[in-house]
Amino acid sequence: MSQLAPLPTLTPDTEEVLQTGEPTSAHIVKTDPGENAAAKVLEARIYGTPLEALCGHVWVPSRDPKQLPLCEQCKSIYEMYRAFNDGLNEQPEE
């Protein structure tokens, strides 16, 4: 019987770069199950804490996102998530 070598621990190499200057697009905020995105954004605006978007962009919200075009990468990720999760909470037909 041969022994398998343990898998290496992978640590993602990420760099948080906060947006400075005027934002160029509105992003969709990443939320955990049960979290309210609007409440999370409001809290971040009040306390000045950074948020992470679906696309990985990190920023501190300061403007009304309705005044900006939606980030295409966030939109694409959200639409893919919706497509994979459509109907998961529905009861099957008998």
N, CA, C and O atoms as CSV, one atom per row, in Angstrom:
chain,resi,resn,atom,element,x,y,z
A,1,MET,N,N,0.854,-1.178,0.000
A,1,MET,CA,C,0.000,0.000,0.000
A,1,MET,C,C,0.900,1.242,0.000
A,1,MET,O,O,1.788,1.357,0.845
A,2,SER,N,N,0.684,2.153,-0.922
A,2,SER,CA,C,1.516,3.355,-0.984
A,2,SER,C,C,0.828,4.499,-0.242
A,2,SER,O,O,-0.398,4.577,-0.162
A,3,GLN,N,N,1.653,5.366,0.286
A,3,GLN,CA,C,1.116,6.530,0.997
A,3,GLN,C,C,1.109,7.726,0.062
A,3,GLN,O,O,2.029,7.926,-0.731
A,4,LEU,N,N,0.071,8.501,0.172
A,4,LEU,CA,C,-0.028,9.710,-0.633
A,4,LEU,C,C,0.629,10.857,0.103
A,4,LEU,O,O,0.489,10.987,1.320
A,5,ALA,N,N,1.335,11.677,-0.621
A,5,ALA,CA,C,1.947,12.862,-0.021
A,5,ALA,C,C,0.858,13.876,0.275
A,5,ALA,O,O,-0.092,13.994,-0.499
A,6,PRO,N,N,0.969,14.614,1.380
A,6,PRO,CA,C,-0.046,15.618,1.682
A,6,PRO,C,C,-0.033,16.729,0.631
A,6,PRO,O,O,1.012,17.093,0.092
A,7,LEU,N,N,-1.211,17.247,0.365
A,7,LEU,CA,C,-1.330,18.335,-0.603
A,7,LEU,C,C,-0.745,19.613,-0.014
A,7,LEU,O,O,-0.890,19.873,1.181
A,8,PRO,N,N,-0.087,20.408,-0.847
A,8,PRO,CA,C,0.451,21.674,-0.332
A,8,PRO,C,C,-0.675,22.648,-0.015
A,8,PRO,O,O,-1.738,22.610,-0.636
A,9,THR,N,N,-0.436,23.509,0.944
A,9,THR,CA,C,-1.407,24.540,1.290
A,9,THR,C,C,-1.218,25.691,0.322
A,9,THR,O,O,-0.114,26.215,0.177
A,10,LEU,N,N,-2.281,26.079,-0.333
A,10,LEU,CA,C,-2.209,27.180,-1.285
A,10,LEU,C,C,-2.681,28.462,-0.624
A,10,LEU,O,O,-3.749,28.505,-0.015
A,11,THR,N,N,-1.891,29.481,-0.747
A,11,THR,CA,C,-2.255,30.790,-0.226
A,11,THR,C,C,-2.415,31.729,-1.408
A,11,THR,O,O,-1.446,32.001,-2.117
A,12,PRO,N,N,-3.629,32.229,-1.629
A,12,PRO,CA,C,-3.811,33.117,-2.784
A,12,PRO,C,C,-3.015,34.403,-2.616
A,12,PRO,O,O,-2.951,34.975,-1.528
A,13,ASP,N,N,-2.420,34.841,-3.695
A,13,ASP,CA,C,-1.650,36.075,-3.696
A,13,ASP,C,C,-2.574,37.192,-4.150
A,13,ASP,O,O,-2.786,37.390,-5.347
A,14,THR,N,N,-3.118,37.915,-3.193
A,14,THR,CA,C,-4.038,38.996,-3.546
A,14,THR,C,C,-3.494,40.315,-3.056
A,14,THR,O,O,-2.773,40.382,-2.060
A,15,GLU,N,N,-3.844,41.339,-3.757
A,15,GLU,CA,C,-3.419,42.672,-3.389
A,15,GLU,C,C,-4.648,43.561,-3.381
A,15,GLU,O,O,-5.347,43.673,-4.389
A,16,GLU,N,N,-4.913,44.191,-2.245
A,16,GLU,CA,C,-6.050,45.096,-2.164
A,16,GLU,C,C,-5.600,46.486,-2.566
A,16,GLU,O,O,-4.707,47.068,-1.950
A,17,VAL,N,N,-6.220,47.003,-3.594
A,17,VAL,CA,C,-5.917,48.356,-4.040
A,17,VAL,C,C,-7.202,49.150,-3.930
A,17,VAL,O,O,-8.161,48.898,-4.659
A,18,LEU,N,N,-7.222,50.104,-3.021
A,18,LEU,CA,C,-8.411,50.925,-2.852
A,18,LEU,C,C,-8.504,51.934,-3.979
A,18,LEU,O,O,-7.502,52.502,-4.415
A,19,GLN,N,N,-9.721,52.143,-4.442
A,19,GLN,CA,C,-9.957,53.104,-5.507
A,19,GLN,C,C,-9.759,54.504,-4.957
A,19,GLN,O,O,-10.285,54.851,-3.899
A,20,THR,N,N,-9.005,55.293,-5.677
A,20,THR,CA,C,-8.843,56.696,-5.301
A,20,THR,C,C,-9.362,57.537,-6.461
A,20,THR,O,O,-9.379,57.086,-7.606
A,21,GLY,N,N,-9.773,58.729,-6.166
A,21,GLY,CA,C,-10.322,59.574,-7.218
A,21,GLY,C,C,-11.777,59.250,-7.479
A,21,GLY,O,O,-12.437,58.589,-6.677
A,22,GLU,N,N,-12.261,59.717,-8.592
A,22,GLU,CA,C,-13.660,59.521,-8.955
A,22,GLU,C,C,-13.895,58.097,-9.457
A,22,GLU,O,O,-13.132,57.607,-10.289
A,23,PRO,N,N,-14.948,57.418,-8.961
A,23,PRO,CA,C,-15.249,56.072,-9.460
A,23,PRO,C,C,-15.726,56.131,-10.907
A,23,PRO,O,O,-16.367,57.095,-11.327
A,24,THR,N,N,-15.402,55.082,-11.659
A,24,THR,CA,C,-15.790,55.048,-13.065
A,24,THR,C,C,-16.973,54.121,-13.317
A,24,THR,O,O,-17.612,54.198,-14.366
A,25,SER,N,N,-17.270,53.231,-12.344
A,25,SER,CA,C,-18.412,52.333,-12.506
A,25,SER,C,C,-18.927,51.906,-11.138
A,25,SER,O,O,-18.226,51.990,-10.130
A,26,ALA,N,N,-20.164,51.448,-11.137
A,26,ALA,CA,C,-20.780,50.928,-9.916
A,26,ALA,C,C,-20.517,49.429,-9.866
A,26,ALA,O,O,-20.565,48.750,-10.892
A,27,HIS,N,N,-20.241,48.920,-8.684
A,27,HIS,CA,C,-19.928,47.502,-8.515
A,27,HIS,C,C,-21.010,46.816,-7.695
A,27,HIS,O,O,-21.742,47.464,-6.946
A,28,ILE,N,N,-21.104,45.493,-7.846
A,28,ILE,CA,C,-22.022,44.688,-7.045
A,28,ILE,C,C,-21.230,44.154,-5.869
A,28,ILE,O,O,-20.240,43.444,-6.049
A,29,VAL,N,N,-21.666,44.494,-4.666
A,29,VAL,CA,C,-20.927,44.116,-3.462
A,29,VAL,C,C,-21.073,42.629,-3.177
A,29,VAL,O,O,-22.140,42.043,-3.362
A,30,LYS,N,N,-19.977,42.033,-2.722
A,30,LYS,CA,C,-19.962,40.625,-2.341
A,30,LYS,C,C,-20.620,40.520,-0.962
A,30,LYS,O,O,-20.267,41.272,-0.054
A,31,THR,N,N,-21.567,39.599,-0.797
A,31,THR,CA,C,-22.229,39.412,0.492
A,31,THR,C,C,-22.179,37.950,0.907
A,31,THR,O,O,-22.069,37.053,0.070
A,32,ASP,N,N,-22.261,37.728,2.199
A,32,ASP,CA,C,-22.364,36.380,2.740
A,32,ASP,C,C,-23.840,36.009,2.824
A,32,ASP,O,O,-24.697,36.894,2.803
A,33,PRO,N,N,-24.154,34.718,2.918
A,33,PRO,CA,C,-25.561,34.311,3.051
A,33,PRO,C,C,-26.229,35.022,4.229
A,33,PRO,O,O,-25.683,35.068,5.331
A,34,GLY,N,N,-27.405,35.571,3.982
A,34,GLY,CA,C,-28.153,36.257,5.025
A,34,GLY,C,C,-27.818,37.732,5.167
A,34,GLY,O,O,-28.514,38.451,5.884
A,35,GLU,N,N,-26.769,38.200,4.499
A,35,GLU,CA,C,-26.404,39.611,4.575
A,35,GLU,C,C,-27.234,40.417,3.586
A,35,GLU,O,O,-27.578,39.934,2.507
A,36,ASN,N,N,-27.545,41.637,3.962
A,36,ASN,CA,C,-28.269,42.549,3.095
A,36,ASN,C,C,-27.247,43.480,2.449
A,36,ASN,O,O,-26.548,44.214,3.148
A,37,ALA,N,N,-27.158,43.456,1.124
A,37,ALA,CA,C,-26.159,44.246,0.405
A,37,ALA,C,C,-26.332,45.744,0.652
A,37,ALA,O,O,-25.349,46.456,0.855
A,38,ALA,N,N,-27.577,46.225,0.636
A,38,ALA,CA,C,-27.820,47.657,0.834
A,38,ALA,C,C,-27.366,48.094,2.230
A,38,ALA,O,O,-26.771,49.160,2.384
A,39,ALA,N,N,-27.646,47.274,3.239
A,39,ALA,CA,C,-27.225,47.600,4.604
A,39,ALA,C,C,-25.706,47.578,4.725
A,39,ALA,O,O,-25.119,48.402,5.426
A,40,LYS,N,N,-25.077,46.631,4.038
A,40,LYS,CA,C,-23.615,46.528,4.065
A,40,LYS,C,C,-22.969,47.767,3.436
A,40,LYS,O,O,-21.981,48.287,3.954
A,41,VAL,N,N,-23.531,48.237,2.319
A,41,VAL,CA,C,-23.006,49.423,1.649
A,41,VAL,C,C,-23.227,50.664,2.516
A,41,VAL,O,O,-22.332,51.500,2.636
A,42,LEU,N,N,-24.400,50.787,3.114
A,42,LEU,CA,C,-24.685,51.933,3.977
A,42,LEU,C,C,-23.719,51.980,5.151
A,42,LEU,O,O,-23.182,53.039,5.476
A,43,GLU,N,N,-23.498,50.844,5.784
A,43,GLU,CA,C,-22.559,50.786,6.910
A,43,GLU,C,C,-21.143,51.175,6.475
A,43,GLU,O,O,-20.439,51.881,7.197
A,44,ALA,N,N,-20.735,50.714,5.298
A,44,ALA,CA,C,-19.402,51.042,4.788
A,44,ALA,C,C,-19.277,52.537,4.490
A,44,ALA,O,O,-18.220,53.132,4.698
A,45,ARG,N,N,-20.363,53.134,4.003
A,45,ARG,CA,C,-20.337,54.583,3.742
A,45,ARG,C,C,-20.228,55.366,5.048
A,45,ARG,O,O,-19.510,56.363,5.121
A,46,ILE,N,N,-20.936,54.917,6.067
A,46,ILE,CA,C,-20.922,55.618,7.360
A,46,ILE,C,C,-19.563,55.506,8.040
A,46,ILE,O,O,-19.015,56.499,8.517
A,47,TYR,N,N,-19.020,54.281,8.080
A,47,TYR,CA,C,-17.774,54.042,8.814
A,47,TYR,C,C,-16.521,54.159,7.954
A,47,TYR,O,O,-15.408,54.144,8.479
A,48,GLY,N,N,-16.689,54.274,6.647
A,48,GLY,CA,C,-15.528,54.397,5.766
A,48,GLY,C,C,-14.747,53.104,5.609
A,48,GLY,O,O,-13.540,53.129,5.368
A,49,THR,N,N,-15.430,51.975,5.744
A,49,THR,CA,C,-14.751,50.693,5.613
A,49,THR,C,C,-14.808,50.207,4.164
A,49,THR,O,O,-15.807,50.419,3.477
A,50,PRO,N,N,-13.745,49.560,3.703
A,50,PRO,CA,C,-13.733,49.081,2.323
A,50,PRO,C,C,-14.625,47.867,2.116
A,50,PRO,O,O,-14.827,47.063,3.026
A,51,LEU,N,N,-15.150,47.750,0.914
A,51,LEU,CA,C,-15.968,46.610,0.494
A,51,LEU,C,C,-15.271,45.918,-0.664
A,51,LEU,O,O,-14.423,46.503,-1.337
A,52,GLU,N,N,-15.644,44.653,-0.887
A,52,GLU,CA,C,-15.125,43.932,-2.046
A,52,GLU,C,C,-16.277,43.635,-2.997
A,52,GLU,O,O,-17.337,43.161,-2.587
A,53,ALA,N,N,-16.050,43.919,-4.259
A,53,ALA,CA,C,-17.055,43.660,-5.297
A,53,ALA,C,C,-16.909,42.233,-5.807
A,53,ALA,O,O,-15.904,41.571,-5.548
A,54,LEU,N,N,-17.919,41.766,-6.532
A,54,LEU,CA,C,-17.855,40.439,-7.137
A,54,LEU,C,C,-16.631,40.292,-8.029
A,54,LEU,O,O,-16.060,39.205,-8.124
A,55,CYS,N,N,-16.225,41.372,-8.683
A,55,CYS,CA,C,-15.085,41.341,-9.600
A,55,CYS,C,C,-13.752,41.393,-8.873
A,55,CYS,O,O,-12.699,41.273,-9.500
A,56,GLY,N,N,-13.784,41.572,-7.541
A,56,GLY,CA,C,-12.552,41.642,-6.765
A,56,GLY,C,C,-12.096,43.058,-6.466
A,56,GLY,O,O,-11.148,43.253,-5.705
A,57,HIS,N,N,-12.747,44.038,-7.045
A,57,HIS,CA,C,-12.392,45.444,-6.804
A,57,HIS,C,C,-12.708,45.802,-5.352
A,57,HIS,O,O,-13.775,45.457,-4.843
A,58,VAL,N,N,-11.788,46.488,-4.690
A,58,VAL,CA,C,-11.983,46.911,-3.304
A,58,VAL,C,C,-12.078,48.430,-3.293
A,58,VAL,O,O,-11.244,49.117,-3.882
A,59,TRP,N,N,-13.102,48.948,-2.616
A,59,TRP,CA,C,-13.316,50.394,-2.568
A,59,TRP,C,C,-14.117,50.766,-1.336
A,59,TRP,O,O,-14.750,49.923,-0.701
A,60,VAL,N,N,-14.073,52.053,-1.016
A,60,VAL,CA,C,-14.911,52.607,0.042
A,60,VAL,C,C,-16.017,53.387,-0.663
A,60,VAL,O,O,-15.733,54.378,-1.337
A,61,PRO,N,N,-17.273,52.959,-0.521
A,61,PRO,CA,C,-18.361,53.642,-1.238
A,61,PRO,C,C,-18.537,55.077,-0.748
A,61,PRO,O,O,-18.498,55.356,0.450
A,62,SER,N,N,-18.732,55.979,-1.714
A,62,SER,CA,C,-18.904,57.384,-1.350
A,62,SER,C,C,-19.916,58.099,-2.236
A,62,SER,O,O,-20.304,59.228,-1.935
A,63,ARG,N,N,-20.349,57.466,-3.317
A,63,ARG,CA,C,-21.286,58.114,-4.239
A,63,ARG,C,C,-22.491,57.235,-4.463
A,63,ARG,O,O,-22.482,56.044,-4.152
A,64,ASP,N,N,-23.529,57.840,-5.009
A,64,ASP,CA,C,-24.728,57.096,-5.377
A,64,ASP,C,C,-24.401,56.240,-6.591
A,64,ASP,O,O,-24.107,56.785,-7.655
A,65,PRO,N,N,-24.443,54.905,-6.465
A,65,PRO,CA,C,-24.064,54.049,-7.588
A,65,PRO,C,C,-25.005,54.149,-8.779
A,65,PRO,O,O,-24.648,53.738,-9.883
A,66,LYS,N,N,-26.199,54.689,-8.575
A,66,LYS,CA,C,-27.153,54.816,-9.683
A,66,LYS,C,C,-26.699,55.860,-10.694
A,66,LYS,O,O,-27.228,55.924,-11.804
A,67,GLN,N,N,-25.712,56.684,-10.310
A,67,GLN,CA,C,-25.195,57.716,-11.205
A,67,GLN,C,C,-24.084,57.186,-12.121
A,67,GLN,O,O,-23.592,57.912,-12.986
A,68,LEU,N,N,-23.690,55.915,-11.928
A,68,LEU,CA,C,-22.570,55.344,-12.670
A,68,LEU,C,C,-23.009,54.106,-13.455
A,68,LEU,O,O,-23.981,53.451,-13.079
A,69,PRO,N,N,-22.307,53.781,-14.536
A,69,PRO,CA,C,-22.619,52.541,-15.261
A,69,PRO,C,C,-22.167,51.336,-14.425
A,69,PRO,O,O,-21.206,51.428,-13.661
A,70,LEU,N,N,-22.868,50.211,-14.579
A,70,LEU,CA,C,-22.558,49.004,-13.829
A,70,LEU,C,C,-21.294,48.350,-14.384
A,70,LEU,O,O,-21.120,48.262,-15.599
A,71,CYS,N,N,-20.428,47.901,-13.507
A,71,CYS,CA,C,-19.204,47.191,-13.879
A,71,CYS,C,C,-19.588,45.937,-14.673
A,71,CYS,O,O,-20.358,45.106,-14.191
A,72,GLU,N,N,-19.059,45.806,-15.874
A,72,GLU,CA,C,-19.405,44.684,-16.745
A,72,GLU,C,C,-18.959,43.353,-16.144
A,72,GLU,O,O,-19.651,42.347,-16.296
A,73,GLN,N,N,-17.815,43.334,-15.466
A,73,GLN,CA,C,-17.330,42.091,-14.871
A,73,GLN,C,C,-18.241,41.658,-13.721
A,73,GLN,O,O,-18.570,40.476,-13.615
A,74,CYS,N,N,-18.653,42.589,-12.860
A,74,CYS,CA,C,-19.591,42.275,-11.772
A,74,CYS,C,C,-20.907,41.748,-12.350
A,74,CYS,O,O,-21.457,40.758,-11.868
A,75,LYS,N,N,-21.397,42.420,-13.380
A,75,LYS,CA,C,-22.663,42.027,-14.010
A,75,LYS,C,C,-22.572,40.610,-14.566
A,75,LYS,O,O,-23.492,39.812,-14.389
A,76,SER,N,N,-21.471,40.296,-15.235
A,76,SER,CA,C,-21.272,38.970,-15.815
A,76,SER,C,C,-21.221,37.889,-14.734
A,76,SER,O,O,-21.832,36.830,-14.885
A,77,ILE,N,N,-20.496,38.153,-13.649
A,77,ILE,CA,C,-20.392,37.198,-12.544
A,77,ILE,C,C,-21.754,36.986,-11.901
A,77,ILE,O,O,-22.129,35.852,-11.605
A,78,TYR,N,N,-22.499,38.068,-11.681
A,78,TYR,CA,C,-23.829,37.975,-11.077
A,78,TYR,C,C,-24.780,37.167,-11.960
A,78,TYR,O,O,-25.525,36.322,-11.464
A,79,GLU,N,N,-24.751,37.430,-13.272
A,79,GLU,CA,C,-25.633,36.703,-14.190
A,79,GLU,C,C,-25.284,35.218,-14.235
A,79,GLU,O,O,-26.174,34.373,-14.332
A,80,MET,N,N,-23.989,34.896,-14.164
A,80,MET,CA,C,-23.580,33.494,-14.143
A,80,MET,C,C,-24.061,32.824,-12.848
A,80,MET,O,O,-24.547,31.694,-12.874
A,81,TYR,N,N,-23.924,33.519,-11.734
A,81,TYR,CA,C,-24.404,32.996,-10.445
A,81,TYR,C,C,-25.904,32.726,-10.509
A,81,TYR,O,O,-26.372,31.674,-10.074
A,82,ARG,N,N,-26.649,33.677,-11.053
A,82,ARG,CA,C,-28.106,33.518,-11.163
A,82,ARG,C,C,-28.457,32.335,-12.048
A,82,ARG,O,O,-29.378,31.580,-11.734
A,83,ALA,N,N,-27.738,32.161,-13.151
A,83,ALA,CA,C,-28.017,31.066,-14.078
A,83,ALA,C,C,-27.773,29.712,-13.408
A,83,ALA,O,O,-28.539,28.772,-13.621
A,84,PHE,N,N,-26.725,29.605,-12.610
A,84,PHE,CA,C,-26.424,28.344,-11.932
A,84,PHE,C,C,-27.370,28.067,-10.776
A,84,PHE,O,O,-27.604,26.907,-10.437
A,85,ASN,N,N,-27.916,29.110,-10.166
A,85,ASN,CA,C,-28.736,28.937,-8.978
A,85,ASN,C,C,-30.232,29.070,-9.229
A,85,ASN,O,O,-31.024,28.921,-8.298
A,86,ASP,N,N,-30.634,29.345,-10.453
A,86,ASP,CA,C,-32.060,29.455,-10.769
A,86,ASP,C,C,-32.776,28.152,-10.440
A,86,ASP,O,O,-32.364,27.078,-10.879
A,87,GLY,N,N,-33.826,28.252,-9.682
A,87,GLY,CA,C,-34.659,27.096,-9.398
A,87,GLY,C,C,-34.179,26.209,-8.267
A,87,GLY,O,O,-34.808,25.186,-7.995
A,88,LEU,N,N,-33.085,26.560,-7.593
A,88,LEU,CA,C,-32.599,25.705,-6.507
A,88,LEU,C,C,-33.561,25.638,-5.327
A,88,LEU,O,O,-33.616,24.626,-4.628
A,89,ASN,N,N,-34.310,26.696,-5.105
A,89,ASN,CA,C,-35.219,26.730,-3.967
A,89,ASN,C,C,-36.649,26.338,-4.329
A,89,ASN,O,O,-37.549,26.400,-3.490
A,90,GLU,N,N,-36.851,25.935,-5.578
A,90,GLU,CA,C,-38.191,25.565,-6.011
A,90,GLU,C,C,-38.434,24.084,-5.755
A,90,GLU,O,O,-37.502,23.280,-5.755
A,91,GLN,N,N,-39.689,23.738,-5.538
A,91,GLN,CA,C,-40.069,22.341,-5.352
A,91,GLN,C,C,-40.224,21.690,-6.722
A,91,GLN,O,O,-40.782,22.302,-7.632
A,92,PRO,N,N,-39.741,20.467,-6.883
A,92,PRO,CA,C,-39.921,19.792,-8.177
A,92,PRO,C,C,-41.392,19.492,-8.432
A,92,PRO,O,O,-42.167,19.248,-7.507
A,93,GLU,N,N,-41.753,19.518,-9.700
A,93,GLU,CA,C,-43.143,19.219,-10.068
A,93,GLU,C,C,-43.362,17.714,-10.000
A,93,GLU,O,O,-42.461,16.934,-10.309
A,94,GLU,N,N,-44.566,17.310,-9.592
A,94,GLU,CA,C,-44.871,15.896,-9.488
A,94,GLU,C,C,-45.732,15.436,-10.627
A,94,GLU,O,O,-46.087,14.260,-10.696
